[in-house]
Amino acid sequence: MRHFRSILIPAVLFLLPGYASAGWVPQTSGTPYALYSVRFPIDAQTGYAVGAQGTIIKTTNGGVLWVSQNSGTTRDLFSVNFPIDAQTGYAVGGVYGGTSRIILKTTNGGASWDTLHPDTVGCLLGVHFPSGPDTGFVVGSYAGNALILKTIKGEPLGRARYFSKFQDYFRFTSQWVLRPGLQ
């Protein structure tokens, strides 16, 4: 039995590095800040990542090289989404657990980002356009309450709904919907 262990342990240790590196390959982001969200809107070449201290980085070669973009903010960005193409996108964030929120929009592939001002407070954690550019949702929290913002056909992202309990909405297929009577 002792001989079997002396063969098995080195064999396992030899195989582990190859097994571990077979799936995920480390990339160099070029930023010292944490990254929270990544999105490749149209293909595997052009992608965006967002993170702490207003970090936005972009790749056009499948992640080989990431280039920093100027977000114009130092607030953390938690989510990024490009509903149409690689030119028009949104990033959301704020101070987690705080009252400082931010929504950024680009229409030129991230060369510049404009700040949108929703009529709400709270930290924004996710942005999604489920069926194209006309209808979008932003989710987050404020003072322990759930927060949902919705835009329809280009209306400003800013019609806020605050919910004090998770029972105020429920999961239906792949999207969150409001419980009847809360629209």
Helices and strands as residue ranges (DSSP letters): H 2-20, E 35-39, E 47-51, G 52-54, E 56-59, E 67-69, E 76-81, E 89-94, E 101-106, E 114-116, E 123-128, E 135-142, E 145-152, E 159-163, G 166-168, E 169-172, E 175-178
